[in-house]
Amino acid sequence: MSSEPHDILISKFEVKATDVINLNEFYISLHDYLWHEKYAEDKNTKFPETFYFESRTQQGGREIWVWWRCEKVEHDSNFFKRRLIVDLHGVGMKEVEIVRNNTKFKANSGKVEVLVQLKLAIDFKHMFSGPIWGNILDVFYKRIYHKRIEGQKKEALKDAYKFQEFVKRQMDLTSFEHKRQFAPPLGFDDPHY
């Protein structure tokens, strides 16, 4: 068989936050981002949410698991497909009320983590599978299609970095903590002193 695997792991990362977060808005923003980036065909009916689990306890709050298995085919390719595996996990989620600018907001307090893997699927339609293609695929992957595979890896890695940055930004924007200095800096503003 060929030496090149059919699924290549491009990126794997985790984003964790133990803070006050509006879980509903966070969920909707990630959902809309994946639809906007064409990792889902339809915004609501065909969204690839494969698992949703919610457990409630009196002492520890709620535990939430959401699994999304998204796929994206670039430019109607018959050979390359990106697989984005997203797991949302919330532990100890309790409902809290926060006052900000004299307005009350409902939010959640607890630990939220987003686990992400991005894989590049090569020959996802299995056009080159079978006993005939054995050693020919080694030459095909290593010599002929090597540059296209490396180009697809770079583009997929850009997608992963972009998604990671979006998740981190959403966690900062939806947290209700202001990161302001307690006291203004002392001294002169003029740099010549």
Buried (B, 14 or more C-beta within 10 A) or exposed (E): EBEBEBEBEBBEBEBEBEBBBBBEEBBEBBBEBBBEBEBBEEEEEEBBEEEEEEEEEEEEBBBBBBBBBBBBBBEEEEBBBBBBBBBBBBBBBEEEEBEEEEEEEEBBBBBBBBBBBBBBBBBBEEEBEEEEBEEEBBEBBEEEBEEEBEEBBEBBBEBBEEBBEBBBEBBEEBBBEEEEEEEEEEEEEEEEE
